Amino acid sequence: MLCIRFTLFVMMFFILSACAPGKQAVKERYFWPPPPDEPRIEFLGAYYSENDLPGGTDFKIFQTILGTEAELTFQSPLIVASNSEGWLVVSDPTNRGFISVVVKARKFNVLGGAVMSQVVKPTGVDFDAEGLVYAGDDISRKIYVVSRDNKVHRVLDLSKDIKSVGGFVIDKKLRRIIIPDPRSNAVAIFSTDGKLLKLFGKRGGMDGEFNNPLSAALDSNGNIYITDSFNAVVQKFTPDGVFISKFGKRGDAVGDFGVIKGIALDSDDNIYVSDGKFHRVQIFNSEGALLMSLGAAHTQRPGEGIVAAGFLIPYGIYIDKKNQIFVADMMNRRLQFFQYFPEKKPVK
């Protein structure tokens, strides 16, 4: 059997080599805004499984021939985080766990292995300053801290202080976790060892009040941004949780919100907000003024080429240190990624 598999491996190697073009095919590029305006965002690609990682296609063909186990694929990617070095972690409720994506190794793995098999509803995920992954279970209100070697380092039980775990963000400078609590309509701030530091907000529609807060993000000054989903606004707070401002309103015009999901900020403190109802990501400046709208509703069909920024319920957004933008395209079962080009600073 091993001899037959090796023979098939060699045959496929020569077949693929023979079929390979003399030079790499030119990839069509997509920019926002489109020419002749100066481009600020470029579409880079999408991941459904490890088969889509660089160099992964031929590798997966060989895996199939050699009879290795079936590939792990996204089913309902919810929230994503990156360490800016080719390691992504994505919560996936349908898979009832977190998928660890190591780009250079061309591998999808289950984060934390068997230790995290008790996770019921995976939600928030982020990296701390040391590169550890924090992965939250909404049902148990626990956060699992996982090291680079995929070992569970510790478990934070937050069930005494919060009722749910939303899309949290880790303040790496102050070593804190900012967690939206949708069921309590509040935001909790914990130390990275699980001690409650502050709780702010209550149900309502006034400044500093929430109706289903889902996701959190930070700007370069440590200010906190919360997607207040059912109030259709983004609220901004100081690092201590004091209300500063808010923007947005419910409507169907460009710049309005339907059902807000995720939020992230780039290196210029532009604010990216995903909208699950209108299947788009809208980008605002630090004052809340609309800069551009990215994407539109699109249901990806089998065999169809990837439609750049074609979304079906985009949820979590993450922007890493290299200004790569990752969007969990939930119902299309994939992760789309883009590159932001920072604003050129005037030379003094």
Backbone torsions as a table, in degrees:
resi	resn	phi	psi	omega
1	MET	NA	-43.8	179.0
2	LEU	-61.1	-39.3	178.8
3	CYS	-63.1	-40.7	-180.0
4	ILE	-64.8	-43.2	-179.6
5	ARG	-64.5	-40.5	179.9
6	PHE	-63.8	-41.7	178.8
7	THR	-61.0	-44.2	178.5
8	LEU	-63.6	-38.3	178.3
9	PHE	-59.1	-47.4	-179.1
10	VAL	-65.0	-42.2	179.5
11	MET	-61.2	-46.1	-179.5
12	MET	-65.5	-34.0	178.0
13	PHE	-59.5	-46.4	-178.5
14	PHE	-72.0	-34.6	178.1
15	ILE	-63.9	-46.8	-179.9
16	LEU	-65.7	-37.6	178.8
17	SER	-64.2	-40.4	-178.9
18	ALA	-68.5	-34.6	-177.2
19	CYS	-81.5	-16.5	-176.0
20	ALA	-67.5	135.0	179.7
21	PRO	-69.0	159.8	-179.0
22	GLY	-64.1	-29.6	175.1
23	LYS	-140.3	158.3	-176.3
24	GLN	-64.3	137.2	179.8
25	ALA	-65.0	144.2	-180.0
26	VAL	-73.7	126.4	-179.5
27	LYS	-89.6	132.2	176.5
28	GLU	-68.7	136.4	-176.0
29	ARG	-109.2	145.3	-178.1
30	TYR	-125.0	129.9	-177.8
31	PHE	-127.2	154.4	171.4
32	TRP	-132.4	131.4	-11.6
33	PRO	-68.2	159.4	-178.6
34	PRO	-71.4	161.0	177.0
35	PRO	-56.6	149.7	11.1
36	PRO	-88.6	4.0	178.3
37	ASP	-66.6	155.9	178.2
38	GLU	-67.3	125.9	-177.9
39	PRO	-69.5	140.1	177.6
40	ARG	-117.5	-24.7	-179.3
41	ILE	-137.3	136.6	176.1
42	GLU	-123.7	137.4	174.8
43	PHE	-76.1	130.5	-178.7
44	LEU	-106.4	-33.1	-178.9
45	GLY	158.2	-166.0	-179.1
46	ALA	-149.6	147.7	175.4
47	TYR	-117.1	129.0	170.0
48	TYR	-105.5	-37.9	-177.2
49	SER	-155.6	-179.0	179.1
50	GLU	-65.1	-16.5	176.3
51	ASN	-63.4	-21.4	-177.9
52	ASP	-94.9	-4.6	178.2
53	LEU	-71.6	154.6	-178.4
54	PRO	-52.2	124.8	-179.1
55	GLY	78.3	7.4	-172.6
56	GLY	-81.3	-24.2	-173.0
57	THR	-64.6	-55.3	-180.0
58	ASP	-62.7	-37.3	-179.7
59	PHE	-60.7	-41.3	-179.5
60	LYS	-69.9	-33.1	176.3
61	ILE	-61.9	-43.4	178.8
62	PHE	-65.4	-38.2	177.9
63	GLN	-61.7	-42.5	-179.9
64	THR	-62.7	-44.2	179.7
65	ILE	-61.4	-41.1	-176.5
66	LEU	-82.0	-0.2	172.9
67	GLY	76.3	28.5	178.2
68	THR	-78.8	170.8	-173.1
69	GLU	-65.9	158.5	-176.3
70	ALA	-63.5	152.2	-177.7
71	GLU	-73.6	152.3	174.8
72	LEU	-91.0	131.0	-176.6
73	THR	-127.7	156.2	172.9
74	PHE	-68.1	139.8	175.4
75	GLN	-114.9	-42.9	175.6
76	SER	-151.3	69.3	-178.3
77	PRO	-58.8	129.2	-171.9
78	LEU	-111.0	-60.6	-176.7
79	ILE	-131.4	142.6	-173.9
80	VAL	-129.2	148.9	173.5
81	ALA	-142.3	154.6	-178.6
82	SER	-136.1	147.1	174.7
83	ASN	-95.0	8.4	178.7
84	SER	69.7	7.3	-179.0
85	GLU	-125.2	25.6	177.4
86	GLY	88.4	15.2	174.9
87	TRP	-116.5	119.2	178.3
88	LEU	-116.3	146.6	173.1
89	VAL	-130.0	131.6	-174.7
90	VAL	-129.2	127.8	173.8
91	SER	-79.5	139.8	-175.6
92	ASP	-141.3	95.7	-176.0
93	PRO	-58.7	-36.6	179.4
94	THR	-65.5	-37.7	174.6
95	ASN	-78.1	-6.7	-179.4
96	ARG	52.9	46.5	178.9
97	GLY	-177.3	-169.2	179.7
98	PHE	-115.5	133.5	179.5
99	ILE	-98.7	123.2	177.3
100	SER	-94.6	122.6	-177.9
101	VAL	-112.5	114.5	176.8
102	VAL	-107.6	103.9	-170.1
103	VAL	-62.9	-48.5	-176.5
104	LYS	-64.4	-33.5	179.6
105	ALA	-84.6	-3.2	-179.7
106	ARG	53.5	51.3	-172.2
107	LYS	-141.1	134.9	167.2
108	PHE	-102.3	128.9	176.1
109	ASN	-130.4	163.0	171.8
110	VAL	-85.1	121.8	-178.2
111	LEU	-64.2	132.6	174.9
112	GLY	78.0	-6.0	177.6
113	GLY	59.3	-145.4	-175.3
114	ALA	-65.6	-25.0	-178.2
115	VAL	-60.5	-32.1	-177.5
116	MET	-99.3	19.0	-179.5
117	SER	-68.4	-17.1	-180.0
118	GLN	-84.0	-2.7	176.3
119	VAL	-62.8	128.5	-177.4
120	VAL	-99.7	-47.5	-177.3
121	LYS	-134.8	88.2	179.9
122	PRO	-66.7	135.3	-179.5
123	THR	-131.4	-105.0	-172.1
124	GLY	-66.1	151.0	177.6
125	VAL	-153.9	141.3	176.5
126	ASP	-162.9	167.7	177.0
127	PHE	-104.8	144.4	173.9
128	ASP	-93.4	-174.8	-176.1
129	ALA	-66.1	-24.3	-179.8
130	GLU	-90.2	-2.2	-179.7
131	GLY	89.3	9.5	175.4
132	LEU	-79.9	146.2	178.7
133	VAL	-93.2	132.4	173.3
134	TYR	-108.2	119.8	-174.9
135	ALA	-126.9	121.6	-171.4
136	GLY	-101.9	142.5	174.0
137	ASP	-107.6	117.8	-175.3
138	ASP	-65.7	-33.0	-175.4
139	ILE	-75.9	-50.2	-178.6
140	SER	-81.9	-14.5	-174.0
141	ARG	56.7	41.0	175.1
142	LYS	-112.4	149.8	173.8
143	ILE	-119.2	124.5	179.2
144	TYR	-94.6	130.2	-180.0
145	VAL	-104.9	117.5	-170.7
146	VAL	-119.1	135.1	-179.4
147	SER	-86.8	173.2	-177.0
148	ARG	-61.8	-28.2	179.2
149	ASP	-86.7	15.8	174.5
150	ASN	69.2	27.0	176.3
151	LYS	-102.1	138.7	176.0
152	VAL	-73.3	114.5	-175.1
153	HIS	-78.8	-43.3	176.6
154	ARG	-164.2	168.1	179.1
155	VAL	-127.1	127.7	178.5
156	LEU	-99.6	117.0	178.1
157	ASP	-95.5	108.1	-176.2
158	LEU	-105.4	11.2	-170.6
159	SER	-64.4	-21.3	179.1
160	LYS	-77.8	-19.6	-172.4
161	ASP	-110.9	-23.3	-178.2
162	ILE	-135.5	161.2	-179.2
163	LYS	-103.0	-14.5	-179.3
164	SER	-159.8	164.8	-179.2
165	VAL	-123.2	112.7	178.0
166	GLY	-91.7	-160.3	180.0
167	GLY	-79.6	91.2	-173.2
168	PHE	-84.1	167.2	175.7
169	VAL	-133.5	144.8	178.2
170	ILE	-100.1	125.1	173.2
171	ASP	-82.8	101.5	-173.2
172	LYS	-69.4	-29.9	-179.5
173	LYS	-72.2	-44.7	-176.9
174	LEU	-95.4	-1.3	178.9
175	ARG	55.2	56.5	-179.5
176	ARG	-132.1	158.0	175.0
177	ILE	-116.0	122.5	177.5
178	ILE	-101.0	114.4	-171.5
179	ILE	-119.6	113.2	169.3
180	PRO	-66.7	137.2	179.2
181	ASP	-117.7	89.1	-174.2
182	PRO	-57.9	-38.6	-177.1
183	ARG	-69.7	-29.8	178.3
184	SER	-93.9	-7.8	-175.0
185	ASN	52.6	49.4	-178.4
186	ALA	-146.1	173.0	176.1
187	VAL	-126.0	130.7	-179.8
188	ALA	-111.9	141.1	174.9
189	ILE	-114.9	120.9	178.5
190	PHE	-116.1	155.1	166.9
191	SER	-73.0	163.7	-178.7
192	THR	-71.6	-4.2	172.5
193	ASP	-103.3	10.4	171.0
194	GLY	94.1	12.3	179.0
195	LYS	-89.3	128.9	178.5
196	LEU	-69.5	124.9	-179.3
197	LEU	-104.0	-37.3	-177.0
198	LYS	-161.0	146.9	175.5
199	LEU	-133.2	126.3	-179.7
200	PHE	-139.5	153.3	179.4
201	GLY	100.4	158.5	174.2
202	LYS	-154.8	172.6	-178.5
203	ARG	-68.8	132.8	177.8
204	GLY	159.1	-178.3	-177.6
205	GLY	-118.3	8.1	179.3
206	MET	-86.3	173.5	177.8
207	ASP	-57.1	131.0	179.3
208	GLY	80.9	1.1	175.6
209	GLU	-106.7	159.1	-173.1
210	PHE	-132.7	155.5	168.6
211	ASN	-137.2	92.1	-178.1
212	ASN	70.5	63.9	174.5
213	PRO	-71.1	129.3	-171.4
214	LEU	-110.5	-41.4	-171.6
215	SER	-138.3	156.9	-179.1
216	ALA	-130.8	153.0	175.7
217	ALA	-151.7	165.5	-179.8
218	LEU	-125.2	148.4	172.2
219	ASP	-97.2	-175.3	-174.6
220	SER	-67.7	-16.7	178.3
221	ASN	-98.4	3.8	-179.8
222	GLY	84.4	5.9	175.7
223	ASN	-67.7	148.7	-173.2
224	ILE	-102.4	132.5	175.8
225	TYR	-116.0	133.2	-178.5
226	ILE	-126.0	130.7	173.5
227	THR	-82.2	109.5	-179.8
228	ASP	-92.8	86.0	-162.5
229	SER	-58.8	-56.0	-174.5
230	PHE	-76.7	-17.0	172.0
231	ASN	-87.0	-6.9	176.5
232	ALA	57.8	41.3	176.2
233	VAL	-138.8	161.0	168.8
234	VAL	-108.4	126.4	-178.8
235	GLN	-107.7	143.5	-178.3
236	LYS	-116.7	134.8	-178.5
237	PHE	-131.8	157.7	172.1
238	THR	-68.5	167.9	175.6
239	PRO	-57.2	-21.1	178.9
240	ASP	-93.0	4.1	176.8
241	GLY	86.7	19.4	177.4
242	VAL	-91.3	129.7	-177.5
243	PHE	-60.4	135.4	176.8
244	ILE	-112.5	-55.0	-175.2
245	SER	-165.5	176.3	174.7
246	LYS	-153.5	161.7	175.9
247	PHE	-147.4	159.6	177.6
248	GLY	108.6	160.6	174.8
249	LYS	-158.5	158.6	179.6
250	ARG	-76.5	134.8	179.5
251	GLY	170.6	178.0	-178.7
252	ASP	-112.9	6.4	177.2
253	ALA	-80.4	161.7	175.0
254	VAL	-62.4	130.3	-175.6
255	GLY	100.1	-19.1	175.9
256	ASP	-86.5	171.6	179.0
257	PHE	-121.3	146.2	172.0
258	GLY	-101.8	-77.8	175.2
259	VAL	-128.7	102.2	-178.7
260	ILE	-69.7	139.3	178.5
261	LYS	-119.4	-83.1	-172.9
262	GLY	-103.6	170.6	179.8
263	ILE	-153.0	146.2	176.3
264	ALA	-157.9	160.8	178.1
265	LEU	-127.5	142.8	177.7
266	ASP	-90.5	-173.9	-175.4
267	SER	-69.5	-15.1	175.6
268	ASP	-96.5	9.6	-178.5
269	ASP	63.0	25.1	167.7
270	ASN	-73.3	145.4	-171.6
271	ILE	-108.3	123.4	-179.1
272	TYR	-106.0	126.8	-177.3
273	VAL	-128.8	123.9	178.5
274	SER	-89.6	146.7	-177.7
275	ASP	-127.2	112.6	-176.9
276	GLY	-72.3	-23.3	-179.8
277	LYS	-79.8	-43.6	-177.0
278	PHE	-98.5	2.8	171.8
279	HIS	54.3	52.4	-179.2
280	ARG	-149.5	164.8	172.0
281	VAL	-117.7	124.8	179.3
282	GLN	-108.7	144.6	-174.5
283	ILE	-118.5	128.8	-177.3
284	PHE	-123.3	154.3	174.2
285	ASN	-80.7	-179.7	-175.0
286	SER	-65.2	-15.3	177.9
287	GLU	-94.5	-2.1	179.1
288	GLY	90.2	11.3	177.0
289	ALA	-85.9	137.1	-177.6
290	LEU	-67.3	131.9	175.7
291	LEU	-101.8	-47.1	177.9
292	MET	-166.2	163.0	176.4
293	SER	-115.8	133.4	-174.1
294	LEU	-117.9	120.7	172.5
295	GLY	96.4	173.1	179.8
296	ALA	-160.5	167.7	-178.9
297	ALA	-64.4	130.6	176.6
298	HIS	-157.9	126.0	175.2
299	THR	-93.8	114.9	-179.0
300	GLN	-71.8	127.5	-178.4
301	ARG	-107.3	149.2	-179.1
302	PRO	-54.8	133.6	178.2
303	GLY	83.2	-8.2	-179.6
304	GLU	-83.3	140.5	175.7
305	GLY	-63.3	153.1	-177.2
306	ILE	-64.8	128.1	176.0
307	VAL	-92.4	113.6	-177.1
308	ALA	-60.1	124.8	178.9
309	ALA	61.6	23.9	170.5
310	GLY	-87.6	110.3	-171.6
311	PHE	-111.6	154.4	168.9
312	LEU	-137.4	95.7	-172.0
313	ILE	59.9	72.8	170.7
314	PRO	-69.2	135.1	-176.2
315	TYR	-119.0	-98.2	-175.1
316	GLY	-69.6	145.3	175.2
317	ILE	-128.5	140.0	175.7
318	TYR	-139.6	135.0	176.6
319	ILE	-121.4	119.7	-174.4
320	ASP	-88.5	-175.1	-176.7
321	LYS	-64.6	-22.4	179.5
322	LYS	-92.7	10.0	-179.0
323	ASN	63.8	27.1	168.6
324	GLN	-82.0	134.0	-176.1
325	ILE	-106.9	125.0	178.5
326	PHE	-115.3	129.4	-179.1
327	VAL	-123.7	124.2	176.0
328	ALA	-78.1	103.5	-179.3
329	ASP	-87.7	84.0	-160.8
330	MET	-57.5	-58.8	-173.6
331	MET	-79.5	-12.3	170.8
332	ASN	-88.6	0.4	173.8
333	ARG	58.3	46.0	-177.5
334	ARG	-154.0	169.2	175.4
335	LEU	-117.1	118.1	176.2
336	GLN	-96.7	147.1	178.7
337	PHE	-138.9	149.2	-171.1
338	PHE	-138.0	169.3	175.1
339	GLN	-123.1	127.7	174.5
340	TYR	-95.5	135.4	176.4
341	PHE	-101.1	110.8	-175.6
342	PRO	-59.2	155.4	178.2
343	GLU	-63.8	134.8	179.8
344	LYS	-74.4	123.7	-179.0
345	LYS	-82.3	141.1	178.2
346	PRO	-63.9	139.5	178.6
347	VAL	-77.4	126.5	-179.2
348	LYS	-90.1	NA	NA
